[in-house]
Amino acid sequence: MAIIEIVMGSDSDLKVMSKAAATLEKLGLDFEMSIISAHREPDVFYDFAKNAKARGVKVIIAGAGMAAHLPGMCAAIFPLPVIGIPLSGKNLEGVDALYSILQMPPGIPVATVAIDGGVNAAILAARILAVSDEEIANRLDAYVLEMKETIQGKDAKLKNVGYKSYDK
């Protein structure tokens, strides 16, 4: 049973959405990933969002570019957290999608990450779930420690080639 659903309107979104999937895999979280167009198959989309909670989904990560209706429509139908990822496009570089996802009407919130922010969407979904799941919280702690150690390793490489840096 997937606890996180990743949804996008087109396979052209996969470049960003696969980063969310890879991060969820790294954190050991169960998810499904689907391509569903709210505009081209509204009946399928409605069924997906309406029945997500009954399928065990706790958080939806929805990516959209341009008009960016997918995250907001998920939030209008699905009663649990929705995280929107505005996707960059060829015309307005994702700013149009960012504004569309951010500017939801009162009562229909969508947590919004940066343009093309697939990794942060996955981490935010994990943090939402970690509120009530100590095991997920522990995995997030390990992830944060791994990021810290990676940066410290990069700093050590600078020192090894003769650069001076802040002593930690």
Secondary structure by P-SEA (a helix, b strand, c coil): cccbbbbbccccccaaaaaaaaaaaaacccbbbbbbbccccaaaaaaaaaacccccccbbbbbbccccaaaaaaaaccccbbbbbbbbcccccaaaaaaaaaacccccccccccccaaaaaaaaaaaaaacccaaaaaaaaaaaaaaaaaaaaaaaaaaaaccccccc
